[in-house]
Amino acid sequence: MRPFYDYFRGQQEQKEKEEQERPNGPRGRRGAPREEQPKEEDLQPNGVGSGVIISSDGYILTNNHVVGEADKLEAIVDMKGSSKRYQIKVIGTDPQTDVALIKIDATGLTPATLSDSTKLRVGDIVLAAGAPMELSRSVTQGIVSALGRSGMGIIGKRNAQGYEDFIQTDAAINPGNSGGPLVDALGRVVGINTAIYSRSGMSAGIGFAIPISLALRIAEDLTDDGQVTRGYLGIFPADVDPEAMKLWGLSDESGALVKTVKKNSPASKAGLQVGDVITSVSGQKVENASKLPLIVSTHQPDTEITLSIIREGKPLTVKAKLAKLTPEILAGGEITEDPVAGAASGAASVSEIIPGVTVQNLTPSTRERYEVPADINGVIITKVDADSRAAAMGVEEGDVITQVNRKPVNAAGEAREMAKASSKTVLLKVWRKGDTMLFMVGNN
């Protein structure tokens, strides 16, 4: 068969050569004209999102991730059977909630009818409108699957800190729906479509929307100066899990456990301590750790709030005057130090108090090496095994352990004996460069 193969191959090569020499330009192997290389401007990515008209003079609510990184923005308004294109002006964005307020130069628009999202119930029928996959005027139907979803890390993927209080729905939400309205059965807007939870990137029946009550509150703040002003308390909260519930003698797992108190913060000045469990803020119940910063952020700086807490099994009330949440704080910056009381003593001694954590008594040399003030009492962590459970929890070399299982500690040997008394979990109260923290580390 070789002669036949060579013959047909020669015929094919001759045909391709003739195609290449045609005056209409080069062609591909199949004889089709070759595509020209795209111009650089054609390679620029285009995105599409949706929005909700909230005023007759052109104010529109959408998502920060829809407009936040765009070089050029245009809006196509579909209303009363006609479409019109407008240039967009960004009034302000809030990455922490993924809300943006934009404006178009228009008058006589019909704003959407807004509802009270706090009255939503699980099972209510909702519809998600928008332009999924660039298909404008699309609507999908579903129900409210859950309320108050938080701790999803959806906004946190884009920002250092996010405030999440999502409406969950199984109404199909796809790329292009972002910023569009989630409406109830009467057509009233109850939320702003924001994200989906999916392994494929397409709708999997788990979508999230920002409650319209929260979005409007952000929009009002953005209208003033294009920024959102929030109150700052200065703690890092954690959920109350079954282990913490048992250790603190709590009746349920609601509330937020104070794990860190920032130096010179409103929390520090108010007397909040690591280990406190915050159950409510000015009468508003704190269901879990993620709800606490969301509640605090709704109050303006210089506002005095009332915190209901549980400390060592006893209910207490603490008042705190909020500071302003600044970009430096959001980025993890430090503020002026507020010293923690105490006095160091004891001879030099080294001991491993829990697996992977070695401590040493505080001496003049260790204080100088780790920059520990003279009024801090405890034992200094000089070594943390990178593979230990303590390291995974965030314990670091240079931390000063001031309490073990809620009892003050002065020497390494003493700390080891205190830790041995706990068969499962050891509570470590830690001082770190002016901040106080609480770690619950397994003792095995």
Secondary structure, DSSP 8 states (H G I E B T S, - for coil): -HHHHHHHHHHHHHHHHHHHTSTT--B-TTS-B------GGGGS-------EE-STT-EEEEEHHHHTT-SS-EEEEEETTEEEEEEEEEEEEETTTTEEEEEES--S-----B--GGG--TT-EEEEEE-GGG--SEEEEEEEEEEEE----TTTTTSSS----EEEE-S---TT-TT-EEEETTS-EEEEEEEE--SSSS--S-EEEEEHHHHHHHHHHHHHHSS---EE--EEEEE--HHHHHHHT-SSS-SEEEEEE-TTSHHHHHT--TT-EEEEETTEE--STTHHHHHHHTS-TT-EEEEEEEETTEEEEEEEE-EE--HHHHTT-----------------EEEEETTEEEEE--HHHHHHHT--TT--SEEEEEE-TTSHHHHHT--TT-EEEEETTEE--SHHHHHHHHHT-SSEEEEEEEETTEEEEEEEE--
